[in-house]
Amino acid sequence: MKPFWALLLAASACFPQAPPKLGRPASVSPSKPKGVLMNQEQKDPAAKLLRLADDEYFTLSEDRRMQLANAFSELSIDDSITDPVMIQPQLALGAPLLIDLKTRKTAPLLLGTFETGLRAWQVNLRPNLNLFLKSRATGELLYSKPLLSVRRGLEPLPSGGGPTPQSFQAATTKVSLVVIDLLDRLAGRLTTGDISATAVAYDTRSNTIRSHIQGAAQPPVPQLKKQPYVQSEFDTRVQIDNELIVPDHGSARNGFRIRVAKQLTKDDGVLRTELNQPFLMAHILMVRLDQPVTVIQASPLVQQVTLPTGEQAFNALFLVELGGEKGHKITPGDYRIYLDLGATFLGPYPLKVTE
Protein backbone atom coordinates (compact mmCIF):
# COMPACT_ATOMS: atom_id res chain seq x y z
CA MET A 1 0.00 0.00 0.00
CA LYS A 2 1.28 3.46 -0.83
CA PRO A 3 1.99 5.81 2.09
CA PHE A 4 -0.71 8.37 2.66
CA TRP A 5 1.41 11.25 1.33
CA ALA A 6 1.81 9.54 -2.04
CA LEU A 7 -1.94 9.42 -2.35
CA LEU A 8 -2.13 12.99 -1.13
CA LEU A 9 0.25 14.37 -3.73
CA ALA A 10 -1.67 12.54 -6.45
CA ALA A 11 -4.96 14.09 -5.42
CA SER A 12 -6.35 16.71 -7.75
CA ALA A 13 -8.91 18.60 -5.64
CA CYS A 14 -7.19 20.82 -3.12
CA PHE A 15 -9.14 24.04 -2.69
CA PRO A 16 -12.88 24.62 -3.05
CA GLN A 17 -14.22 26.78 -5.85
CA ALA A 18 -15.74 30.20 -5.26
CA PRO A 19 -18.95 29.56 -3.27
CA PRO A 20 -22.35 31.20 -3.50
CA LYS A 21 -23.16 34.26 -1.43
CA LEU A 22 -24.74 34.24 2.00
CA GLY A 23 -28.37 33.32 2.19
CA ARG A 24 -30.54 32.26 5.09
CA PRO A 25 -28.63 30.77 8.03
CA ALA A 26 -29.75 27.24 7.23
CA SER A 27 -27.68 27.51 4.06
CA VAL A 28 -25.07 30.07 5.04
CA SER A 29 -22.17 29.61 2.64
CA PRO A 30 -18.51 30.41 3.24
CA SER A 31 -16.54 33.31 1.87
CA LYS A 32 -13.89 32.30 -0.62
CA PRO A 33 -10.91 30.94 1.34
CA LYS A 34 -8.22 33.60 1.79
CA GLY A 35 -4.63 32.69 1.18
CA VAL A 36 -2.95 29.60 -0.19
CA LEU A 37 -0.28 27.42 1.33
CA MET A 38 2.50 29.36 -0.35
CA ASN A 39 1.20 32.89 0.26
CA GLN A 40 -0.97 33.46 3.29
CA GLU A 41 -2.19 37.04 2.94
CA GLN A 42 -3.69 38.86 -0.02
CA LYS A 43 -3.66 42.65 -0.25
CA ASP A 44 -6.27 43.94 2.19
CA PRO A 45 -7.16 47.67 2.23
CA ALA A 46 -8.96 47.33 5.58
CA ALA A 47 -5.91 45.73 7.19
CA LYS A 48 -3.73 48.47 5.69
CA LEU A 49 -6.05 51.11 7.16
CA LEU A 50 -5.59 49.68 10.67
CA ARG A 51 -1.78 49.52 10.35
CA LEU A 52 -0.95 52.56 12.50
CA ALA A 53 2.26 53.86 14.01
CA ASP A 54 2.97 51.83 17.15
CA ASP A 55 2.49 54.74 19.57
CA GLU A 56 -0.93 55.56 18.15
CA TYR A 57 -2.46 52.25 19.30
CA PHE A 58 -1.70 53.20 22.90
CA THR A 59 -3.05 56.78 22.65
CA LEU A 60 -5.96 56.41 20.21
CA SER A 61 -8.39 59.31 20.74
CA GLU A 62 -12.15 59.07 20.26
CA ASP A 63 -12.00 61.46 17.29
CA ARG A 64 -9.30 59.41 15.60
CA ARG A 65 -11.19 56.18 16.30
CA MET A 66 -14.33 57.61 14.67
CA GLN A 67 -12.28 58.80 11.70
CA LEU A 68 -10.89 55.30 11.20
CA ALA A 69 -14.37 53.75 11.64
CA ASN A 70 -15.81 56.00 8.91
CA ALA A 71 -12.93 55.15 6.59
CA PHE A 72 -13.39 51.45 7.35
CA SER A 73 -17.08 51.73 6.43
CA GLU A 74 -16.28 53.51 3.16
CA LEU A 75 -13.83 50.75 2.22
CA SER A 76 -16.47 48.10 2.89
CA ILE A 77 -19.33 49.66 0.91
CA ASP A 78 -19.62 49.25 -2.85
CA ASP A 79 -22.19 51.75 -4.17
CA SER A 80 -22.89 49.51 -7.16
CA ILE A 81 -24.30 46.79 -4.87
CA THR A 82 -27.82 47.37 -3.59
CA ASP A 83 -28.88 43.84 -2.68
CA PRO A 84 -27.97 43.32 1.02
CA VAL A 85 -27.40 39.62 0.36
CA MET A 86 -24.48 40.60 -1.87
CA ILE A 87 -22.83 42.97 0.62
CA GLN A 88 -20.01 41.07 2.28
CA PRO A 89 -19.10 41.39 5.98
CA GLN A 90 -15.62 42.58 6.87
CA LEU A 91 -13.21 41.92 9.74
CA ALA A 92 -9.81 43.54 10.21
CA LEU A 93 -7.17 43.71 12.93
CA GLY A 94 -4.35 46.09 13.75
CA ALA A 95 -1.72 45.98 16.49
CA PRO A 96 1.68 47.45 17.36
CA LEU A 97 4.68 45.68 15.93
CA LEU A 98 6.36 45.99 19.35
CA ILE A 99 4.73 45.87 22.78
CA ASP A 100 7.20 46.45 25.63
CA LEU A 101 5.41 45.55 28.85
CA LYS A 102 8.15 47.21 30.89
CA THR A 103 7.05 50.59 29.58
CA ARG A 104 3.43 49.91 28.53
CA LYS A 105 0.46 49.07 30.71
CA THR A 106 -1.68 47.60 27.92
CA ALA A 107 -1.31 45.35 24.87
CA PRO A 108 -3.80 46.91 22.40
CA LEU A 109 -5.49 45.08 19.55
CA LEU A 110 -7.62 47.15 17.17
CA LEU A 111 -10.67 45.28 15.83
CA GLY A 112 -12.85 46.55 12.99
CA THR A 113 -16.16 44.91 12.01
CA PHE A 114 -18.62 45.78 9.24
CA GLU A 115 -21.98 44.11 8.62
CA THR A 116 -25.46 44.69 7.23
CA GLY A 117 -28.68 44.23 9.17
CA LEU A 118 -29.25 41.01 7.24
CA ARG A 119 -25.81 39.66 8.12
CA ALA A 120 -26.24 40.63 11.80
CA TRP A 121 -29.41 38.53 11.82
CA GLN A 122 -27.74 35.61 10.03
CA VAL A 123 -24.60 35.53 12.21
CA ASN A 124 -24.87 37.07 15.67
CA LEU A 125 -21.40 38.37 16.52
CA ARG A 126 -21.86 37.90 20.28
CA PRO A 127 -21.28 34.14 20.30
CA ASN A 128 -19.60 33.92 16.89
CA LEU A 129 -16.77 36.48 16.78
CA ASN A 130 -13.76 34.47 17.91
CA LEU A 131 -10.14 35.50 18.33
CA PHE A 132 -7.34 32.99 17.79
CA LEU A 133 -4.11 34.24 19.34
CA LYS A 134 -0.96 32.16 19.12
CA SER A 135 2.46 32.23 20.75
CA ARG A 136 4.99 31.81 17.98
CA ALA A 137 7.59 30.74 20.56
CA THR A 138 5.66 27.71 21.80
CA GLY A 139 3.01 27.19 19.11
CA GLU A 140 0.31 27.29 21.80
CA LEU A 141 -3.07 28.89 21.21
CA LEU A 142 -3.29 31.37 24.07
CA TYR A 143 -6.83 32.52 23.25
CA SER A 144 -9.51 30.76 21.20
CA LYS A 145 -12.94 32.01 22.24
CA PRO A 146 -15.51 34.77 21.60
CA LEU A 147 -14.29 38.35 21.90
CA LEU A 148 -17.60 39.99 22.72
CA SER A 149 -18.94 39.53 26.22
CA VAL A 150 -22.51 38.60 27.05
CA ARG A 151 -24.08 39.91 30.23
CA ARG A 152 -24.25 37.35 32.99
CA GLY A 153 -27.54 35.48 32.97
CA LEU A 154 -28.44 36.53 29.41
CA GLU A 155 -28.39 34.16 26.47
CA PRO A 156 -27.38 35.71 23.13
CA LEU A 157 -30.02 35.66 20.43
CA PRO A 158 -29.62 32.64 18.13
CA SER A 159 -28.37 33.42 14.64
CA GLY A 160 -31.35 33.60 12.30
CA GLY A 161 -33.79 33.86 15.21
CA GLY A 162 -36.92 35.95 14.93
CA PRO A 163 -38.34 37.50 11.76
CA THR A 164 -36.10 38.01 8.75
CA PRO A 165 -35.13 41.70 8.38
CA GLN A 166 -36.72 43.26 5.35
CA SER A 167 -35.83 46.02 2.94
CA PHE A 168 -34.32 49.03 4.71
CA GLN A 169 -33.45 47.16 7.90
CA ALA A 170 -31.71 44.39 5.96
CA ALA A 171 -29.61 46.88 3.99
CA THR A 172 -28.66 49.08 6.96
CA THR A 173 -24.93 48.86 7.62
CA LYS A 174 -23.09 48.93 10.93
CA VAL A 175 -19.39 49.51 11.55
CA SER A 176 -17.55 49.05 14.83
CA LEU A 177 -13.96 49.84 15.76
CA VAL A 178 -12.83 48.89 19.26
CA VAL A 179 -9.54 48.52 21.13
CA ILE A 180 -9.11 45.26 23.05
CA ASP A 181 -6.46 44.93 25.75
CA LEU A 182 -4.77 41.56 25.27
CA LEU A 183 -2.94 41.95 28.55
CA ASP A 184 -6.30 41.97 30.31
CA ARG A 185 -7.83 39.19 28.18
CA LEU A 186 -4.92 36.80 28.60
CA ALA A 187 -4.58 37.32 32.36
CA GLY A 188 -0.81 36.91 32.58
CA ARG A 189 -0.38 34.34 29.78
CA LEU A 190 1.55 36.68 27.47
CA THR A 191 5.23 35.77 27.32
CA THR A 192 8.23 37.29 25.58
CA GLY A 193 8.35 36.61 21.83
CA ASP A 194 6.18 36.92 18.74
CA ILE A 195 2.43 36.46 18.79
CA SER A 196 -0.04 36.27 15.90
CA ALA A 197 -3.80 36.84 15.96
CA THR A 198 -6.72 36.29 13.58
CA ALA A 199 -10.40 37.06 14.12
CA VAL A 200 -13.12 34.75 12.76
CA ALA A 201 -16.89 35.21 12.55
CA TYR A 202 -18.16 31.83 11.33
CA ASP A 203 -17.47 32.06 7.56
CA THR A 204 -15.49 35.31 7.55
CA ARG A 205 -11.95 35.92 8.78
CA SER A 206 -9.70 38.90 9.28
CA ASN A 207 -6.13 39.49 8.31
CA THR A 208 -3.50 37.97 10.60
CA ILE A 209 -1.44 40.42 12.67
CA ARG A 210 1.94 39.78 14.26
CA SER A 211 3.42 41.57 17.28
CA HIS A 212 6.57 41.15 19.35
CA ILE A 213 6.20 41.11 23.12
CA GLN A 214 9.02 42.34 25.35
CA GLY A 215 9.26 42.65 29.11
CA ALA A 216 7.21 39.55 29.94
CA ALA A 217 8.19 36.16 31.34
CA GLN A 218 10.28 33.89 29.13
CA PRO A 219 8.25 31.26 27.23
CA PRO A 220 8.65 27.59 28.15
CA VAL A 221 10.37 25.12 25.85
CA PRO A 222 7.95 23.97 23.13
CA GLN A 223 6.31 20.66 23.99
CA LEU A 224 5.84 17.95 21.40
CA LYS A 225 2.53 16.24 22.14
CA LYS A 226 1.92 13.12 20.12
CA GLN A 227 -1.72 12.61 19.23
CA PRO A 228 -3.09 9.17 18.26
CA TYR A 229 -5.27 10.76 15.58
CA VAL A 230 -2.28 12.34 13.75
CA GLN A 231 -0.14 10.39 11.27
CA SER A 232 2.98 11.86 9.73
CA GLU A 233 5.56 10.77 7.15
CA PHE A 234 9.20 11.76 6.64
CA ASP A 235 10.05 12.89 3.12
CA THR A 236 13.68 13.69 2.25
CA ARG A 237 13.01 15.18 -1.20
CA VAL A 238 14.36 18.72 -1.63
CA GLN A 239 11.09 19.82 -3.23
CA ILE A 240 7.51 18.74 -2.53
CA ASP A 241 4.19 20.01 -3.82
CA ASN A 242 2.27 22.00 -1.22
CA GLU A 243 -1.18 20.45 -0.86
CA LEU A 244 -4.15 20.78 1.44
CA ILE A 245 -7.19 18.50 1.26
CA VAL A 246 -10.22 19.35 3.40
CA PRO A 247 -13.30 17.26 2.48
CA ASP A 248 -16.64 19.04 2.21
CA HIS A 249 -18.47 16.22 4.01
CA GLY A 250 -17.76 13.35 6.35
CA SER A 251 -19.29 10.88 8.78
CA ALA A 252 -18.72 11.08 12.53
CA ARG A 253 -19.31 7.31 12.75
CA ASN A 254 -17.12 6.21 9.85
CA GLY A 255 -14.48 8.94 10.08
CA PHE A 256 -12.60 11.01 7.49
CA ARG A 257 -9.26 12.80 7.11
CA ILE A 258 -7.73 16.22 6.59
CA ARG A 259 -4.40 15.99 4.77
CA VAL A 260 -1.50 18.46 4.60
CA ALA A 261 1.77 18.52 2.64
CA LYS A 262 3.84 21.67 3.02
CA GLN A 263 7.47 22.64 2.72
CA LEU A 264 8.37 25.07 5.48
CA THR A 265 11.22 27.50 6.07
CA LYS A 266 12.68 28.41 9.45
CA ASP A 267 10.30 31.39 9.50
CA ASP A 268 7.17 29.26 9.01
CA GLY A 269 6.67 28.29 12.63
CA VAL A 270 8.92 25.23 12.91
CA LEU A 271 9.72 24.54 16.58
CA ARG A 272 12.26 22.30 18.29
CA THR A 273 11.95 20.06 21.30
CA GLU A 274 14.48 19.78 24.13
CA LEU A 275 16.08 17.00 22.05
CA ASN A 276 16.29 19.38 19.05
CA GLN A 277 13.64 17.52 17.05
CA PRO A 278 11.91 19.85 14.57
CA PHE A 279 8.12 19.77 14.60
CA LEU A 280 5.11 21.84 13.59
CA MET A 281 2.46 22.96 16.06
CA ALA A 282 -0.76 23.08 14.03
CA HIS A 283 -4.43 23.45 14.93
CA ILE A 284 -7.65 22.56 13.15
CA LEU A 285 -10.40 24.97 14.17
CA MET A 286 -13.93 23.65 13.64
CA VAL A 287 -16.43 26.52 13.77
CA ARG A 288 -20.21 26.14 14.02
CA LEU A 289 -22.84 28.85 14.36
CA ASP A 290 -23.57 29.81 17.98
CA GLN A 291 -21.40 26.97 19.35
CA PRO A 292 -18.00 26.86 21.06
CA VAL A 293 -15.13 26.27 18.65
CA THR A 294 -13.65 22.77 18.54
CA VAL A 295 -9.84 23.13 18.62
CA ILE A 296 -7.89 20.06 17.47
CA GLN A 297 -4.15 20.16 18.01
CA ALA A 298 -1.72 18.40 15.69
CA SER A 299 2.04 18.47 16.28
CA PRO A 300 3.72 16.29 13.64
CA LEU A 301 7.47 15.85 13.39
CA VAL A 302 8.93 17.34 10.20
CA GLN A 303 11.86 16.32 8.01
CA GLN A 304 14.75 18.77 7.69
CA VAL A 305 16.27 18.97 4.18
CA THR A 306 18.99 21.04 2.53
CA LEU A 307 17.93 22.93 -0.58
CA PRO A 308 20.22 23.37 -3.61
CA THR A 309 20.83 26.94 -2.39
CA GLY A 310 22.25 25.58 0.86
CA GLU A 311 19.29 26.85 2.88
CA GLN A 312 17.44 24.59 5.28
CA ALA A 313 13.78 23.62 4.74
CA PHE A 314 11.37 21.32 6.54
CA ASN A 315 8.92 18.91 4.90
CA ALA A 316 5.66 18.50 6.79
CA LEU A 317 3.40 15.69 5.55
CA PHE A 318 0.63 14.59 7.86
CA LEU A 319 -3.02 13.71 8.14
CA VAL A 320 -5.53 14.16 10.94
CA GLU A 321 -8.16 11.48 11.54
CA LEU A 322 -11.58 12.84 12.51
CA GLY A 323 -14.40 10.67 13.79
CA GLY A 324 -14.55 6.91 13.47
CA GLU A 325 -12.88 4.55 15.95
CA LYS A 326 -9.40 6.08 15.84
CA GLY A 327 -10.06 9.72 15.06
CA HIS A 328 -10.63 12.78 17.21
CA LYS A 329 -14.27 12.70 18.31
CA ILE A 330 -16.52 15.22 16.59
CA THR A 331 -20.18 16.18 16.71
CA PRO A 332 -22.37 16.18 13.58
CA GLY A 333 -23.14 19.63 12.22
CA ASP A 334 -22.34 22.28 9.60
CA TYR A 335 -18.79 23.55 10.12
CA ARG A 336 -16.41 26.07 8.70
CA ILE A 337 -12.86 24.75 8.98
CA TYR A 338 -9.81 26.94 9.59
CA LEU A 339 -6.23 25.71 9.80
CA ASP A 340 -3.40 27.22 11.79
CA LEU A 341 -0.25 25.82 10.19
CA GLY A 342 2.65 27.39 12.03
CA ALA A 343 2.89 30.89 10.56
CA THR A 344 0.00 30.36 8.12
CA PHE A 345 -3.74 30.72 8.81
CA LEU A 346 -6.11 29.30 6.17
CA GLY A 347 -9.84 29.04 5.65
CA PRO A 348 -12.76 28.92 5.71
CA TYR A 349 -13.58 25.53 4.19
CA PRO A 350 -17.16 24.20 4.43
CA LEU A 351 -17.60 20.79 6.04
CA LYS A 352 -20.85 18.97 6.76
CA VAL A 353 -20.50 16.20 9.32
CA THR A 354 -23.28 13.61 9.46
CA GLU A 355 -23.86 10.80 11.97
C-alpha positions as CSV (number, residue, x, y, z in Angstrom):
1,M,0.0,0.0,0.0
2,K,1.3,3.5,-0.8
3,P,2.0,5.8,2.1
4,F,-0.7,8.4,2.7
5,W,1.4,11.3,1.3
6,A,1.8,9.5,-2.0
7,L,-1.9,9.4,-2.3
8,L,-2.1,13.0,-1.1
9,L,0.2,14.4,-3.7
10,A,-1.7,12.5,-6.4
11,A,-5.0,14.1,-5.4
12,S,-6.3,16.7,-7.8
13,A,-8.9,18.6,-5.6
14,C,-7.2,20.8,-3.1
15,F,-9.1,24.0,-2.7
16,P,-12.9,24.6,-3.0
17,Q,-14.2,26.8,-5.8
18,A,-15.7,30.2,-5.3
19,P,-18.9,29.6,-3.3
20,P,-22.4,31.2,-3.5
21,K,-23.2,34.3,-1.4
22,L,-24.7,34.2,2.0
23,G,-28.4,33.3,2.2
24,R,-30.5,32.3,5.1
25,P,-28.6,30.8,8.0
26,A,-29.7,27.2,7.2
27,S,-27.7,27.5,4.1
28,V,-25.1,30.1,5.0
29,S,-22.2,29.6,2.6
30,P,-18.5,30.4,3.2
31,S,-16.5,33.3,1.9
32,K,-13.9,32.3,-0.6
33,P,-10.9,30.9,1.3
34,K,-8.2,33.6,1.8
35,G,-4.6,32.7,1.2
36,V,-2.9,29.6,-0.2
37,L,-0.3,27.4,1.3
38,M,2.5,29.4,-0.3
39,N,1.2,32.9,0.3
40,Q,-1.0,33.5,3.3
41,E,-2.2,37.0,2.9
42,Q,-3.7,38.9,0.0
43,K,-3.7,42.6,-0.3
44,D,-6.3,43.9,2.2
45,P,-7.2,47.7,2.2
46,A,-9.0,47.3,5.6
47,A,-5.9,45.7,7.2
48,K,-3.7,48.5,5.7
49,L,-6.0,51.1,7.2
50,L,-5.6,49.7,10.7
51,R,-1.8,49.5,10.4
52,L,-0.9,52.6,12.5
53,A,2.3,53.9,14.0
54,D,3.0,51.8,17.1
55,D,2.5,54.7,19.6
56,E,-0.9,55.6,18.2
57,Y,-2.5,52.3,19.3
58,F,-1.7,53.2,22.9
59,T,-3.0,56.8,22.6
60,L,-6.0,56.4,20.2
61,S,-8.4,59.3,20.7
62,E,-12.1,59.1,20.3
63,D,-12.0,61.5,17.3
64,R,-9.3,59.4,15.6
65,R,-11.2,56.2,16.3
66,M,-14.3,57.6,14.7
67,Q,-12.3,58.8,11.7
68,L,-10.9,55.3,11.2
69,A,-14.4,53.8,11.6
70,N,-15.8,56.0,8.9
71,A,-12.9,55.2,6.6
72,F,-13.4,51.5,7.3
73,S,-17.1,51.7,6.4
74,E,-16.3,53.5,3.2
75,L,-13.8,50.8,2.2
76,S,-16.5,48.1,2.9
77,I,-19.3,49.7,0.9
78,D,-19.6,49.3,-2.9
79,D,-22.2,51.7,-4.2
80,S,-22.9,49.5,-7.2
81,I,-24.3,46.8,-4.9
82,T,-27.8,47.4,-3.6
83,D,-28.9,43.8,-2.7
84,P,-28.0,43.3,1.0
85,V,-27.4,39.6,0.4
86,M,-24.5,40.6,-1.9
87,I,-22.8,43.0,0.6
88,Q,-20.0,41.1,2.3
89,P,-19.1,41.4,6.0
90,Q,-15.6,42.6,6.9
91,L,-13.2,41.9,9.7
92,A,-9.8,43.5,10.2
93,L,-7.2,43.7,12.9
94,G,-4.3,46.1,13.7
95,A,-1.7,46.0,16.5
96,P,1.7,47.5,17.4
97,L,4.7,45.7,15.9
98,L,6.4,46.0,19.3
99,I,4.7,45.9,22.8
100,D,7.2,46.5,25.6
101,L,5.4,45.6,28.8
102,K,8.2,47.2,30.9
103,T,7.0,50.6,29.6
104,R,3.4,49.9,28.5
105,K,0.5,49.1,30.7
106,T,-1.7,47.6,27.9
107,A,-1.3,45.4,24.9
108,P,-3.8,46.9,22.4
109,L,-5.5,45.1,19.5
110,L,-7.6,47.2,17.2
111,L,-10.7,45.3,15.8
112,G,-12.8,46.5,13.0
113,T,-16.2,44.9,12.0
114,F,-18.6,45.8,9.2
115,E,-22.0,44.1,8.6
116,T,-25.5,44.7,7.2
117,G,-28.7,44.2,9.2
118,L,-29.2,41.0,7.2
119,R,-25.8,39.7,8.1
120,A,-26.2,40.6,11.8
121,W,-29.4,38.5,11.8
122,Q,-27.7,35.6,10.0
123,V,-24.6,35.5,12.2
124,N,-24.9,37.1,15.7
125,L,-21.4,38.4,16.5
126,R,-21.9,37.9,20.3
127,P,-21.3,34.1,20.3
128,N,-19.6,33.9,16.9
129,L,-16.8,36.5,16.8
130,N,-13.8,34.5,17.9
131,L,-10.1,35.5,18.3
132,F,-7.3,33.0,17.8
133,L,-4.1,34.2,19.3
134,K,-1.0,32.2,19.1
135,S,2.5,32.2,20.8
136,R,5.0,31.8,18.0
137,A,7.6,30.7,20.6
138,T,5.7,27.7,21.8
139,G,3.0,27.2,19.1
140,E,0.3,27.3,21.8
141,L,-3.1,28.9,21.2
142,L,-3.3,31.4,24.1
143,Y,-6.8,32.5,23.3
144,S,-9.5,30.8,21.2
145,K,-12.9,32.0,22.2
146,P,-15.5,34.8,21.6
147,L,-14.3,38.3,21.9
148,L,-17.6,40.0,22.7
149,S,-18.9,39.5,26.2
150,V,-22.5,38.6,27.0
151,R,-24.1,39.9,30.2
152,R,-24.3,37.3,33.0
153,G,-27.5,35.5,33.0
154,L,-28.4,36.5,29.4
155,E,-28.4,34.2,26.5
156,P,-27.4,35.7,23.1
157,L,-30.0,35.7,20.4
158,P,-29.6,32.6,18.1
159,S,-28.4,33.4,14.6
160,G,-31.3,33.6,12.3
161,G,-33.8,33.9,15.2
162,G,-36.9,35.9,14.9
163,P,-38.3,37.5,11.8
164,T,-36.1,38.0,8.7
165,P,-35.1,41.7,8.4
166,Q,-36.7,43.3,5.3
167,S,-35.8,46.0,2.9
168,F,-34.3,49.0,4.7
169,Q,-33.5,47.2,7.9
170,A,-31.7,44.4,6.0
171,A,-29.6,46.9,4.0
172,T,-28.7,49.1,7.0
173,T,-24.9,48.9,7.6
174,K,-23.1,48.9,10.9
175,V,-19.4,49.5,11.6
176,S,-17.5,49.1,14.8
177,L,-14.0,49.8,15.8
178,V,-12.8,48.9,19.3
179,V,-9.5,48.5,21.1
180,I,-9.1,45.3,23.1
181,D,-6.5,44.9,25.8
182,L,-4.8,41.6,25.3
183,L,-2.9,42.0,28.6
184,D,-6.3,42.0,30.3
185,R,-7.8,39.2,28.2
186,L,-4.9,36.8,28.6
187,A,-4.6,37.3,32.4
188,G,-0.8,36.9,32.6
189,R,-0.4,34.3,29.8
190,L,1.5,36.7,27.5
191,T,5.2,35.8,27.3
192,T,8.2,37.3,25.6
193,G,8.4,36.6,21.8
194,D,6.2,36.9,18.7
195,I,2.4,36.5,18.8
196,S,0.0,36.3,15.9
197,A,-3.8,36.8,16.0
198,T,-6.7,36.3,13.6
199,A,-10.4,37.1,14.1
200,V,-13.1,34.7,12.8
201,A,-16.9,35.2,12.6
202,Y,-18.2,31.8,11.3
203,D,-17.5,32.1,7.6
204,T,-15.5,35.3,7.6
205,R,-11.9,35.9,8.8
206,S,-9.7,38.9,9.3
207,N,-6.1,39.5,8.3
208,T,-3.5,38.0,10.6
209,I,-1.4,40.4,12.7
210,R,1.9,39.8,14.3
211,S,3.4,41.6,17.3
212,H,6.6,41.1,19.3
213,I,6.2,41.1,23.1
214,Q,9.0,42.3,25.3
215,G,9.3,42.7,29.1
216,A,7.2,39.5,29.9
217,A,8.2,36.2,31.3
218,Q,10.3,33.9,29.1
219,P,8.3,31.3,27.2
220,P,8.6,27.6,28.1
221,V,10.4,25.1,25.9
222,P,8.0,24.0,23.1
223,Q,6.3,20.7,24.0
224,L,5.8,17.9,21.4
225,K,2.5,16.2,22.1
226,K,1.9,13.1,20.1
227,Q,-1.7,12.6,19.2
228,P,-3.1,9.2,18.3
229,Y,-5.3,10.8,15.6
230,V,-2.3,12.3,13.8
231,Q,-0.1,10.4,11.3
232,S,3.0,11.9,9.7
233,E,5.6,10.8,7.1
234,F,9.2,11.8,6.6
235,D,10.0,12.9,3.1
236,T,13.7,13.7,2.3
237,R,13.0,15.2,-1.2
238,V,14.4,18.7,-1.6
239,Q,11.1,19.8,-3.2
240,I,7.5,18.7,-2.5
241,D,4.2,20.0,-3.8
242,N,2.3,22.0,-1.2
243,E,-1.2,20.4,-0.9
244,L,-4.2,20.8,1.4
245,I,-7.2,18.5,1.3
246,V,-10.2,19.3,3.4
247,P,-13.3,17.3,2.5
248,D,-16.6,19.0,2.2
249,H,-18.5,16.2,4.0
250,G,-17.8,13.4,6.4
251,S,-19.3,10.9,8.8
252,A,-18.7,11.1,12.5
253,R,-19.3,7.3,12.8
254,N,-17.1,6.2,9.8
255,G,-14.5,8.9,10.1
256,F,-12.6,11.0,7.5
257,R,-9.3,12.8,7.1
258,I,-7.7,16.2,6.6
259,R,-4.4,16.0,4.8
260,V,-1.5,18.5,4.6
261,A,1.8,18.5,2.6
262,K,3.8,21.7,3.0
263,Q,7.5,22.6,2.7
264,L,8.4,25.1,5.5
265,T,11.2,27.5,6.1
266,K,12.7,28.4,9.5
267,D,10.3,31.4,9.5
268,D,7.2,29.3,9.0
269,G,6.7,28.3,12.6
270,V,8.9,25.2,12.9
271,L,9.7,24.5,16.6
272,R,12.3,22.3,18.3
273,T,11.9,20.1,21.3
274,E,14.5,19.8,24.1
275,L,16.1,17.0,22.1
276,N,16.3,19.4,19.1
277,Q,13.6,17.5,17.0
278,P,11.9,19.8,14.6
279,F,8.1,19.8,14.6
280,L,5.1,21.8,13.6
281,M,2.5,23.0,16.1
282,A,-0.8,23.1,14.0
283,H,-4.4,23.5,14.9
284,I,-7.6,22.6,13.1
285,L,-10.4,25.0,14.2
286,M,-13.9,23.6,13.6
287,V,-16.4,26.5,13.8
288,R,-20.2,26.1,14.0
289,L,-22.8,28.9,14.4
290,D,-23.6,29.8,18.0
291,Q,-21.4,27.0,19.3
292,P,-18.0,26.9,21.1
293,V,-15.1,26.3,18.7
294,T,-13.6,22.8,18.5
295,V,-9.8,23.1,18.6
296,I,-7.9,20.1,17.5
297,Q,-4.1,20.2,18.0
298,A,-1.7,18.4,15.7
299,S,2.0,18.5,16.3
300,P,3.7,16.3,13.6
301,L,7.5,15.8,13.4
302,V,8.9,17.3,10.2
303,Q,11.9,16.3,8.0
304,Q,14.7,18.8,7.7
305,V,16.3,19.0,4.2
306,T,19.0,21.0,2.5
307,L,17.9,22.9,-0.6
308,P,20.2,23.4,-3.6
309,T,20.8,26.9,-2.4
310,G,22.2,25.6,0.9
311,E,19.3,26.8,2.9
312,Q,17.4,24.6,5.3
313,A,13.8,23.6,4.7
314,F,11.4,21.3,6.5
315,N,8.9,18.9,4.9
316,A,5.7,18.5,6.8
317,L,3.4,15.7,5.6
318,F,0.6,14.6,7.9
319,L,-3.0,13.7,8.1
320,V,-5.5,14.2,10.9
321,E,-8.2,11.5,11.5
322,L,-11.6,12.8,12.5
323,G,-14.4,10.7,13.8
324,G,-14.6,6.9,13.5
325,E,-12.9,4.6,16.0
326,K,-9.4,6.1,15.8
327,G,-10.1,9.7,15.1
328,H,-10.6,12.8,17.2
329,K,-14.3,12.7,18.3
330,I,-16.5,15.2,16.6
331,T,-20.2,16.2,16.7
332,P,-22.4,16.2,13.6
333,G,-23.1,19.6,12.2
334,D,-22.3,22.3,9.6
335,Y,-18.8,23.5,10.1
336,R,-16.4,26.1,8.7
337,I,-12.9,24.8,9.0
338,Y,-9.8,26.9,9.6
339,L,-6.2,25.7,9.8
340,D,-3.4,27.2,11.8
341,L,-0.2,25.8,10.2
342,G,2.6,27.4,12.0
343,A,2.9,30.9,10.6
344,T,0.0,30.4,8.1
345,F,-3.7,30.7,8.8
346,L,-6.1,29.3,6.2
347,G,-9.8,29.0,5.7
348,P,-12.8,28.9,5.7
349,Y,-13.6,25.5,4.2
350,P,-17.2,24.2,4.4
351,L,-17.6,20.8,6.0
352,K,-20.9,19.0,6.8
353,V,-20.5,16.2,9.3
354,T,-23.3,13.6,9.5
355,E,-23.9,10.8,12.0
